């Protein structure tokens, strides 16, 4: 909804004042299905726009690419919710719901240097591009196993049956969660996203907080067990990680495992879901990618993942930032304490930076998108998300070549939420696969995660 005037606030800039009265409606169901026309209006008329969020919190939306890059790298914008209203965070109106009550605050999305620098350095020792690259065969195995579950049926919901479970099971494997406990993680993750199916999790009010607390208790127990028997998994790596005698505490390790799971899996769910949907809506681009994959080529798959991240990426708004000092963004003065939300989806369709910004072009090479953020908070899970996205899309296109939507695009529902952008379901149809259960799994073109154009030399977080 549009922002309401507040006499206690500083006066709006001249360019912002008329925009407040005529700004498009935000955060409605109609907006969620296609926010890009509203973002185009904001980029042109109110590129730094103060609005009231559905939670009641007032925040600034930054929509132009140049301003977005500035804000994402500006040290005057803190990630620590302590710089905003204590009550707003305690009641879950800013940040990740339930993280405060579960004592899971000490992770890379909530802290600033020097603590952020120390934790990032320690986590980077465990969560390396090499570790991700070595995980590729397991991601492919999971991808094929999930497709096996519906390939002979001729129809599926690609969100519930594929895009949602794939990153859950992948990150559980990487963290070292035993196979017998992974379905619990799937249920907790579903509760955290209110993304459940009958018989799995709970959509009741308060389910998010309960799921976060259960996950924290489990992670602390798992960390305690692994200290006595370190393995080759990521949690063991977090425990081993040290720098000049410093180590992660158990609480820090639990918080880091939690955020790797929470931020990592939801991003990948939406990358796969939004990416598949975009390909189905752009049949010529889908055909080119399908032919390229069939020839065993990797170049178009690699640039294609980056373009899907730009075109309709999984993260609509970057996570919360709070002004610690007065600053100016795009000619607008931001007072101390105000929340700032960088609209990645708007910045990545800014015509001042991207030619034919509303066109899906899988071969686009000039593509410094902000889909995984920018600066020291660049997403630490980006290499894993890219790997899972490549495996998922290449295998779907190869094994189900006539994949098609089973419902009209206007009938699909998008999940309501502030940070992420993703479909509630993606019903599809295809010719049933006549594939022997003993046939070897599909092997798509291999492209190392760190080879992607936007992959950082050293991982960080969003």
Protein Blocks (a to p, Z undefined) as FASTA:
>chain_A
ZZdddfkbccddfklmmmmmmgccehiaklmmommlmmmmmmmmmmbccdddfkopacdd
dfbfklmmmmmmmmklcfbfklmcfklmmnopgcjehklmnopmbcfklcccfklmmmmm
mmmmmmcfklmmmmmmmmmmmmmmmmmmmmmnopacfklmmmmmmmmmmmmmmnopafkl
mmmmmmmmmmmnopacehiajfbehklmmmmmmmmmmmmmmmmmmmmoccfbfklmmmmp
ccehiacdfklmmmmmmmmmmmmmmmmmmmmmmmmmmmmmmmmlmmmmmmmmmnopaklm
mmmmmmmmmmmpcblbacddddfbdcdeehiacdehiacdddfklmmmcfklmghklbcc
fkbmblcbfknogcjllcfklmmmmmmmmmmmmmmmmmmmmgccfbdfklpccdedfkbg
cdfbdcdddddddddfkbccdddddddfklpmklcfbdcdZZ
